[in-house]
Amino acid sequence: MTSNLATQLREGTSKSHSMAENVSFVKSFLGGVIDKESYRKLVSNLYFVYSAMEEAMEKNKDNSFIKPIYFRELNRRRSLEMDLEYYYGSNWSSCIILSEATKAYVERIQTISNERPELLVAHAYTRYLGDLSGGQILKKIAQRAMNLSDGKGLSFYEFTEVKDEQEFKQNYKKALDSLALDSMLADQIVAEANVSFTMNMKMFQELETSFTRILVKLVSNWVSSLFQPLTTNV
């Protein structure tokens, strides 16, 4: 028994995907407007999310629905730790804080891991396929916007153990389609993927508020500098 889960997930989350892309923070990012302060907060949020998700996937790796889509080469926790060290320094773990939206996201993953592990498929699909699909584009945007000429601080986008990302994506979709599930469970997985998109949106909206404050401060400082008295040498 096989399914067409990959297609159902793509079609069933298309609206949520579009909504996520239209959050102001994401639109600014895609437009090349991003600063290191906001970006490092994004990295810290993702660290908490991926830590929870990868612990949950490892815990349930022998589950019949998780085993076919469990690929350690997709794990992002270590790459995020490298980026956090770049942005915060060696004591990064004492600098990052779990935001409210991220906390809700993490708790959702942990609850599912304990009560409905088959729904982890939805969260893995939302994050990992998204990372594989848009990772290199986002990497180039971030590198240019934050002037990261040495390439450091962008390990999150590097899938060093995946030789061919397009081929891997196709194999991942085949693995999704190989899952033996009925229509009710397929619908539940699609519904959970929409929940995952919503939780990602809430994280981005938090960052949007932070980013706006930073922009206001920068503009304010710039305006103030225009009215500073000129000094002359006597």
Residue pairs with C-beta under 8 A, 6 or more apart in sequence:
1 180
2 177
2 178
2 179
2 180
3 176
3 177
3 178
3 179
3 180
3 181
3 186
4 177
5 121
5 176
5 177
5 179
5 181
5 186
5 189
6 173
6 174
6 176
6 177
8 186
8 190
9 122
9 125
9 176
9 189
9 190
9 193
12 190
12 193
12 194
13 126
13 190
13 193
13 194
13 197
16 193
16 194
16 197
16 198
16 201
17 197
19 197
19 201
20 26
20 197
20 200
20 201
20 204
21 27
21 30
23 201
23 204
23 205
23 208
24 208
24 211
25 38
25 204
25 205
25 207
25 208
25 211
26 204
28 34
28 211
29 138
29 141
29 142
29 145
30 138
30 141
32 141
32 144
32 145
33 145
34 141
34 142
34 145
34 146
34 211
35 146
35 211
35 214
36 87
36 146
37 210
37 214
38 207
38 210
38 211
38 214
39 87
39 142
39 146
40 83
40 84
40 87
40 88
41 99
41 207
41 210
42 203
42 207
43 80
43 83
43 84
43 87
43 156
44 84
44 88
44 96
44 97
45 99
45 101
45 102
45 203
45 206
45 207
46 76
46 80
46 156
47 77
47 80
47 81
47 84
47 96
48 96
48 98
48 102
48 103
48 105
48 106
49 102
49 105
49 106
49 109
49 127
49 203
50 75
50 76
50 77
50 80
50 127
51 77
52 105
52 106
52 109
52 110
53 109
53 120
53 123
53 124
53 127
54 75
54 76
54 77
55 113
56 109
56 110
56 112
56 113
56 117
56 120
57 66
57 70
57 120
57 124
59 113
59 117
60 66
60 113
60 117
60 120
61 67
61 70
63 117
63 118
64 180
65 117
65 118
65 120
65 121
65 179
65 181
66 117
66 118
66 120
66 121
68 175
68 176
68 178
68 179
69 121
69 124
69 125
69 172
69 175
69 176
69 179
71 172
72 161
73 159
73 161
73 162
74 128
74 131
74 132
74 159
74 162
76 131
76 156
79 155
79 156
79 158
80 155
80 156
81 92
82 155
83 153
83 154
83 155
83 156
84 92
84 93
84 96
85 92
86 152
86 153
86 155
87 153
88 95
88 96
89 95
98 106
99 203
99 206
100 206
101 199
101 202
101 203
101 205
101 206
102 203
102 206
104 199
104 202
105 199
105 200
105 202
105 203
108 195
108 199
109 120
109 123
112 119
112 120
112 123
112 192
113 120
118 181
118 185
118 189
119 188
119 189
119 192
121 176
121 179
121 189
122 189
122 190
122 191
122 192
122 193
122 195
122 196
123 192
123 193
123 196
125 176
125 193
126 193
126 196
126 197
126 200
127 196
128 172
129 169
129 172
129 173
131 156
131 157
131 159
132 159
132 162
132 165
132 168
132 169
132 172
133 169
135 156
135 157
135 159
135 165
136 157
136 165
138 157
139 154
139 157
139 158
142 148
142 153
142 154
142 157
143 149
143 151
143 154
146 153
148 154
159 165
159 168
162 168
181 189
